Amino acid sequence: MRCCKKIKHFLSICLLVLFATTAMAGSSSMNIRSASLAALDDSYALNADVDMKFSEKMEEAISKGFELNFLIEFQLAKPRKYWFDDEVVTVTHHVTLSYHALSRQFLVIRGDQQKAFVRLDEATDDLSEISDLKVFQKSEVEKGEHYKAAVLMRLDPKKLPKVLQGDAMGSDDWKMSSQRFEWVPSLFK
């Protein structure tokens, strides 16, 4: 009798561990590792490195031809001591990931620029690397002032096809948003 209780206890622990690892493996994630601003001729560009992982449901939807739209939200603010920060610039950029079944290629579309990839992991690598994304003009900032920059990247659930919106509402598989990454940029160097 005692042996049966131990076996039952052992099996319940194994099932709990199995469900926990399955739940963690199935979920999607997005994390901004680093971000910086680079001076161009008359503007500043955002460079960031994002770590992203799609859930199995998202990968399946992409391979079936559904389009995933992502938002890159950038904000530049002037910190205030006793009040809310003064918002200088807020910019949102759209990036789309899709699969073209006829050519068997994954497409990453940024504005009017399109890149094609043979494998999903190659497209994900390109999607997770934000480089030279113009976010504001040099004339919008003042020399000698201190600024605070922030960036956030997330899946836009409003742009999902109607078929997927219902599934996305209650499922953690479709909740994909990074943390708000903040830093103090070095402007005018």
Backbone as numpy.savetxt, mean C-alpha at the origin, in Angstrom:
# Nx Ny Nz CAx CAy CAz Cx Cy Cz
-7.93 -43.52 30.27 -8.74 -42.31 30.27 -7.88 -41.04 30.27
-6.83 -41.09 31.08 -5.92 -39.95 31.15 -5.20 -39.73 29.82
-4.87 -40.81 29.18 -4.19 -40.75 27.89 -5.07 -40.09 26.84
-6.36 -40.39 26.86 -7.31 -39.78 25.90 -7.40 -38.27 26.10
-7.37 -37.83 27.37 -7.43 -36.39 27.66 -6.19 -35.69 27.12
-5.02 -36.33 27.28 -3.78 -35.72 26.78 -3.78 -35.63 25.26
-4.26 -36.69 24.62 -4.34 -36.70 23.15 -5.32 -35.64 22.67
-6.46 -35.54 23.35 -7.47 -34.54 22.99 -6.92 -33.13 23.17
-6.20 -32.91 24.26 -5.59 -31.60 24.53 -4.53 -31.27 23.46
-3.71 -32.27 23.12 -2.68 -32.08 22.11 -3.29 -31.75 20.74
-4.33 -32.47 20.36 -4.99 -32.22 19.07 -5.64 -30.84 19.03
-6.23 -30.40 20.13 -6.86 -29.07 20.13 -5.80 -27.97 20.00
-4.63 -28.16 20.61 -3.53 -27.18 20.46 -3.05 -27.16 19.02
-2.90 -28.34 18.41 -2.46 -28.41 17.01 -3.45 -27.71 16.07
-4.75 -27.93 16.30 -5.76 -27.27 15.48 -5.73 -25.76 15.66
-5.54 -25.31 16.89 -5.46 -23.88 17.16 -4.28 -23.25 16.43
-3.12 -23.90 16.49 -1.93 -23.40 15.78 -2.16 -23.41 14.27
-2.79 -24.45 13.75 -3.08 -24.54 12.32 -4.00 -23.42 11.87
-5.06 -23.15 12.63 -5.98 -22.07 12.26 -5.30 -20.71 12.35
-4.45 -20.51 13.35 -3.77 -19.23 13.51 -2.82 -18.97 12.34
-2.06 -19.99 11.94 -1.13 -19.79 10.82 -1.88 -19.64 9.51
-3.00 -20.32 9.35 -3.81 -20.18 8.13 -4.40 -18.79 8.05
-4.87 -18.28 9.17 -5.45 -16.94 9.19 -4.40 -15.89 8.87
-3.18 -16.08 9.42 -2.12 -15.11 9.15 -1.65 -15.21 7.71
-1.59 -16.41 7.17 -1.11 -16.60 5.80 -2.11 -16.06 4.78
-3.39 -16.07 5.11 -4.41 -15.65 4.17 -4.62 -14.16 4.10
-4.15 -13.43 5.08 -4.44 -12.00 5.10 -3.43 -11.22 4.26
-3.86 -10.04 3.86 -2.99 -9.17 3.08 -2.35 -8.15 4.01
-1.23 -7.60 3.58 -0.55 -6.61 4.42 0.19 -5.60 3.55
0.39 -4.42 4.13 1.12 -3.36 3.45 1.84 -2.53 4.52
3.13 -2.30 4.33 3.93 -1.58 5.31 4.96 -0.71 4.59
4.98 0.58 4.91 5.97 1.48 4.31 7.26 1.38 5.11
8.33 0.97 4.43 9.62 0.80 5.10 10.42 2.10 5.17
10.38 2.88 4.09 11.12 4.14 4.07 10.49 5.09 3.07
10.74 6.38 3.28 10.24 7.41 2.35 11.16 8.62 2.43
11.29 9.31 1.30 12.13 10.51 1.25 11.65 11.41 0.11
12.09 12.66 0.16 11.79 13.62 -0.90 13.08 13.95 -1.62
13.03 14.02 -2.94 14.20 14.36 -3.76 13.88 15.61 -4.55
14.82 16.54 -4.59 14.64 17.78 -5.33 14.89 17.55 -6.81
13.93 17.99 -7.62 14.08 17.97 -9.07 14.28 19.43 -9.51
14.13 19.72 -10.78 14.36 21.08 -11.27 13.51 22.12 -10.53
12.21 22.01 -10.62 11.32 22.99 -10.00 10.32 22.36 -9.02
10.55 21.09 -8.68 9.59 20.40 -7.82 10.31 19.40 -6.91
9.53 18.76 -6.06 10.03 17.69 -5.21 9.29 16.41 -5.57
10.03 15.30 -5.53 9.46 14.00 -5.86 9.56 13.07 -4.66
8.55 12.23 -4.55 8.48 11.26 -3.46 9.12 9.94 -3.90
9.96 9.39 -3.03 10.53 8.06 -3.21 10.19 7.27 -1.96
9.63 6.08 -2.12 9.26 5.27 -0.96 9.38 3.80 -1.30
9.59 3.01 -0.26 9.70 1.56 -0.40 8.59 0.94 0.46
7.72 0.19 -0.18 6.56 -0.40 0.48 6.67 -1.91 0.45
6.43 -2.54 1.59 6.41 -3.99 1.66 4.95 -4.42 1.60
4.58 -5.18 0.56 3.18 -5.58 0.43 3.06 -7.07 0.13
1.97 -7.62 0.65 1.66 -9.04 0.45 0.16 -9.15 0.21
-0.20 -9.81 -0.89 -1.61 -10.01 -1.22 -2.13 -11.30 -0.59
-3.38 -11.27 -0.20 -4.03 -12.49 0.29 -4.32 -13.39 -0.91
-4.66 -14.64 -0.62 -4.96 -15.58 -1.70 -6.18 -15.13 -2.50
-7.18 -14.55 -1.82 -8.38 -14.07 -2.51 -8.04 -12.93 -3.45
-7.14 -12.04 -3.02 -6.74 -10.93 -3.89 -5.96 -11.43 -5.10
-5.04 -12.37 -4.88 -4.28 -12.94 -6.00 -5.20 -13.64 -6.99
-6.19 -14.34 -6.47 -7.16 -15.03 -7.33 -7.98 -14.02 -8.14
-8.39 -12.93 -7.50 -9.17 -11.90 -8.20 -8.34 -11.25 -9.30
-7.07 -10.98 -9.00 -6.19 -10.38 -10.01 -6.03 -11.32 -11.20
-5.78 -12.59 -10.93 -5.57 -13.55 -12.02 -6.83 -13.77 -12.84
-8.00 -13.47 -12.28 -9.26 -13.58 -13.04 -9.55 -12.32 -13.85
-8.67 -11.31 -13.73 -8.83 -10.11 -14.54 -9.43 -8.92 -13.83
-9.69 -9.03 -12.52 -10.22 -7.89 -11.79 -9.11 -6.86 -11.56
-9.46 -5.60 -11.62 -8.53 -4.50 -11.47 -8.48 -4.06 -10.01
-7.27 -3.88 -9.46 -7.12 -3.36 -8.11 -6.52 -1.96 -8.20
-7.18 -1.01 -7.56 -6.74 0.39 -7.57 -6.18 0.76 -6.21
-5.02 1.37 -6.23 -4.35 1.78 -5.00 -4.22 3.30 -4.98
-4.27 3.87 -3.79 -4.09 5.31 -3.60 -2.80 5.55 -2.83
-2.01 6.49 -3.31 -0.81 6.94 -2.60 -1.13 8.36 -2.16
-1.26 8.56 -0.85 -1.63 9.86 -0.30 -0.42 10.49 0.36
-0.07 11.68 -0.10 1.08 12.42 0.44 0.60 13.72 1.05
1.19 14.09 2.19 0.83 15.35 2.83 2.09 16.02 3.36
2.18 17.32 3.12 3.25 18.14 3.67 2.60 19.19 4.54
3.08 19.31 5.78 2.48 20.25 6.73 3.56 21.01 7.47
3.19 22.21 7.91 4.06 23.04 8.72 3.61 22.85 10.18
4.48 22.28 11.04 4.07 22.02 12.42 3.80 23.32 13.19
2.76 23.28 14.01 2.44 24.40 14.90 2.52 23.90 16.33
2.89 24.77 17.22 3.10 24.36 18.59 1.80 24.16 19.36
0.86 25.10 19.26 -0.35 25.02 20.08 -1.63 24.84 19.29
-1.51 24.45 18.05 -2.70 24.27 17.22 -2.43 23.14 16.25
-3.40 22.80 15.42 -3.20 21.76 14.42 -2.14 22.21 13.42
-1.46 21.25 12.81 -0.46 21.57 11.80 -1.11 22.29 10.62
-0.35 23.20 10.01 -0.84 23.94 8.84 -0.56 23.10 7.59
-1.61 22.61 6.96 -1.48 21.76 5.79 -1.02 22.60 4.59
0.12 22.25 4.03 0.68 22.97 2.89 0.27 22.30 1.58
0.46 20.99 1.51 0.16 20.24 0.29 -0.46 18.89 0.66
-1.51 18.53 -0.04 -2.08 17.19 0.05 -2.31 16.70 -1.38
-1.70 15.57 -1.70 -1.76 15.03 -3.06 -2.13 13.55 -3.00
-2.97 13.12 -3.93 -3.33 11.71 -4.04 -3.03 11.23 -5.45
-2.29 10.14 -5.55 -1.97 9.52 -6.84 -2.62 8.14 -6.91
-3.02 7.76 -8.10 -3.67 6.48 -8.32 -2.72 5.54 -9.06
-2.71 4.27 -8.62 -1.93 3.23 -9.28 -2.85 2.02 -9.44
-2.84 1.41 -10.61 -3.72 0.29 -10.90 -2.92 -0.96 -11.21
-3.37 -2.09 -10.66 -2.78 -3.39 -10.95 -3.86 -4.26 -11.56
-3.56 -4.86 -12.72 -4.54 -5.73 -13.38 -3.82 -6.83 -14.15
-4.62 -7.78 -14.62 -4.09 -8.88 -15.42 -4.78 -8.87 -16.78
-3.98 -8.88 -17.84 -4.51 -8.90 -19.19 -4.42 -10.35 -19.69
-5.57 -11.02 -19.77 -5.61 -12.45 -20.07 -5.11 -12.77 -21.48
-5.39 -11.91 -22.45 -5.00 -12.17 -23.83 -3.48 -12.22 -23.99
-2.79 -11.26 -23.39 -1.33 -11.23 -23.49 -0.65 -11.97 -22.34
-1.46 -12.41 -21.34 -0.95 -13.10 -20.16 0.11 -12.28 -19.44
-0.22 -11.01 -19.22 0.69 -10.10 -18.54 -0.03 -9.35 -17.43
0.72 -9.06 -16.38 0.23 -8.23 -15.30 0.62 -6.80 -15.61
-0.33 -5.87 -15.46 -0.09 -4.47 -15.82 -0.13 -3.59 -14.58
0.86 -2.70 -14.47 0.89 -1.68 -13.43 0.77 -0.34 -14.16
-0.29 0.41 -13.85 -0.56 1.66 -14.54 -0.47 2.81 -13.54
0.44 3.75 -13.85 0.61 4.97 -13.05 0.37 6.15 -13.99
-0.75 6.81 -13.83 -1.08 7.92 -14.72 -1.17 7.44 -16.15
-0.34 7.99 -17.04 -0.34 7.56 -18.44 0.82 6.61 -18.74
1.52 6.15 -17.69 2.62 5.21 -17.86 2.15 3.80 -17.50
2.46 2.83 -18.36 2.04 1.45 -18.15 3.24 0.52 -18.29
3.37 -0.42 -17.34 4.43 -1.42 -17.40 3.79 -2.80 -17.38
4.37 -3.73 -18.14 3.85 -5.10 -18.23 4.86 -6.07 -17.62
4.32 -7.08 -16.93 5.15 -8.09 -16.27 4.57 -9.48 -16.53
5.45 -10.47 -16.56 5.02 -11.84 -16.82 4.46 -12.48 -15.54
5.05 -12.16 -14.38 4.63 -12.79 -13.11 4.07 -11.74 -12.15
3.19 -12.19 -11.27 2.57 -11.30 -10.30 3.58 -10.74 -9.32
4.56 -11.53 -8.90 5.54 -11.02 -7.94 6.39 -9.90 -8.55
6.65 -9.94 -9.86 7.38 -8.86 -10.52 6.53 -7.58 -10.52
5.24 -7.72 -10.80 4.34 -6.57 -10.78 4.21 -6.00 -9.38
4.16 -6.87 -8.38 4.07 -6.43 -6.99 5.33 -5.68 -6.58
6.49 -6.16 -7.02 7.75 -5.46 -6.73 7.74 -4.05 -7.31
7.25 -3.91 -8.54 7.18 -2.60 -9.16 6.16 -1.70 -8.46
5.04 -2.28 -8.08 4.00 -1.54 -7.38 4.48 -1.04 -6.03
5.33 -1.83 -5.38 5.79 -1.48 -4.03 6.95 -0.49 -4.03
7.43 -0.13 -5.20 8.53 0.84 -5.28 8.01 2.14 -5.88
7.89 3.14 -5.04 7.43 4.46 -5.48 8.68 5.30 -5.75
8.85 5.74 -6.99 10.05 6.52 -7.31 9.70 7.69 -8.22
10.31 8.82 -7.90 10.18 10.07 -8.67 8.72 10.46 -8.92
7.90 10.35 -7.90 6.49 10.73 -7.98 6.38 12.20 -7.56
6.13 13.09 -8.53 6.07 14.53 -8.23 4.91 14.83 -7.29
5.24 15.52 -6.17 4.21 15.77 -5.17 3.95 17.26 -4.91
4.95 18.12 -5.09 4.70 19.56 -4.95 5.82 20.37 -5.60
5.50 21.65 -5.87 6.46 22.57 -6.49 7.33 23.22 -5.42
8.53 23.60 -5.78 9.43 24.27 -4.84 8.86 25.61 -4.38
8.05 26.23 -5.23 7.47 27.53 -4.88 6.43 27.43 -3.77
5.97 26.22 -3.44 4.96 26.05 -2.40 5.54 26.00 -0.99
6.86 25.93 -0.87 7.51 25.90 0.44 8.44 27.09 0.60
8.67 27.46 1.86 9.52 28.61 2.15 10.86 28.14 2.73
11.91 28.81 2.32 13.24 28.46 2.81 13.35 28.84 4.29
13.96 27.98 5.07 14.15 28.23 6.49 13.01 27.71 7.37
11.92 27.30 6.78 10.79 26.75 7.55 10.99 25.25 7.76
10.41 24.74 8.83 10.45 23.30 9.10 9.13 22.69 8.67
9.22 21.53 8.06 8.03 20.85 7.55 8.00 19.40 8.03
6.79 18.86 8.00 6.59 17.44 8.35 5.89 16.79 7.16
6.44 15.67 6.70 5.87 14.96 5.56 5.26 13.64 6.02
4.24 13.21 5.32 3.59 11.93 5.63 3.11 11.27 4.34
3.18 9.95 4.31 2.70 9.20 3.15 1.94 7.97 3.65
0.92 7.61 2.88 0.07 6.46 3.18 -0.31 5.81 1.86
-0.31 4.49 1.82 -0.74 3.78 0.61 -1.82 2.79 1.01
-2.89 2.70 0.19 -3.99 1.79 0.54 -4.75 1.36 -0.71
-5.43 0.24 -0.58 -6.32 -0.24 -1.62 -7.58 0.61 -1.58
-8.06 1.03 -2.74 -9.27 1.84 -2.82 -10.48 0.90 -2.96
-11.22 0.67 -1.86 -12.34 -0.28 -1.94 -13.51 0.22 -2.79
-13.61 1.53 -2.97 -14.70 2.10 -3.79 -14.53 1.78 -5.26
-13.30 1.52 -5.69 -13.03 1.24 -7.10 -13.05 -0.25 -7.42
-13.30 -1.09 -6.39 -13.41 -2.52 -6.67 -14.67 -2.78 -7.48
-14.67 -3.79 -8.33 -15.89 -4.15 -9.06 -17.00 -4.51 -8.07
-18.24 -4.25 -8.45 -19.40 -4.49 -7.57 -19.43 -5.93 -7.06
-18.97 -6.86 -7.87 -18.96 -8.27 -7.49 -18.10 -8.49 -6.25
-16.98 -7.75 -6.15 -16.05 -7.93 -5.04 -16.33 -7.01 -3.86
-17.08 -5.94 -4.04 -17.31 -4.99 -2.96 -18.02 -5.63 -1.77
-18.97 -6.49 -2.01 -19.67 -7.17 -0.93 -18.74 -8.06 -0.13
-17.89 -8.78 -0.83 -16.92 -9.66 -0.17 -15.89 -8.84 0.60
-15.52 -7.69 0.06 -14.48 -6.87 0.67 -14.95 -6.18 1.95
-16.25 -5.95 2.07 -16.77 -5.25 3.24 -16.46 -5.97 4.54
-16.71 -7.25 4.60 -16.58 -7.96 5.86 -15.35 -8.84 5.98
-14.46 -8.79 5.04 -13.33 -9.71 5.02 -12.01 -8.97 5.26
-11.16 -9.56 6.10 -9.83 -9.01 6.33 -8.91 -9.22 5.13
-9.29 -10.13 4.23 -8.48 -10.39 3.04 -8.38 -9.16 2.15
-9.36 -8.28 2.22 -9.41 -7.12 1.34 -9.04 -5.82 2.04
-8.72 -5.88 3.31 -8.32 -4.67 4.04 -6.81 -4.51 3.87
-6.44 -3.62 2.99 -5.03 -3.44 2.69 -4.69 -1.96 2.76
-4.03 -1.58 3.85 -3.64 -0.19 4.04 -2.35 -0.15 4.85
-1.46 0.74 4.47 -0.21 0.87 5.22 -0.44 1.77 6.43
0.55 1.82 7.27 0.53 2.79 8.36 0.83 4.17 7.78
0.54 5.21 8.51 0.88 6.58 8.09 2.36 6.79 8.44
3.20 6.86 7.41 4.64 7.01 7.61 4.97 8.50 7.63
5.54 8.98 8.74 5.86 10.41 8.89 7.35 10.60 9.06
7.86 11.71 8.53 9.27 12.06 8.69 9.44 13.56 8.50
10.60 14.07 8.91 10.93 15.49 8.73 11.89 15.56 7.55
11.41 16.10 6.42 12.26 16.12 5.21 13.32 17.23 5.29
14.42 17.02 4.59 15.46 18.03 4.47 15.26 18.74 3.13
14.59 19.88 3.16 14.34 20.63 1.95 15.43 21.69 1.75
15.62 22.13 0.52 16.58 23.19 0.16 18.02 22.81 0.44
18.38 21.57 0.22 19.80 21.17 0.38 20.41 20.92 -0.95
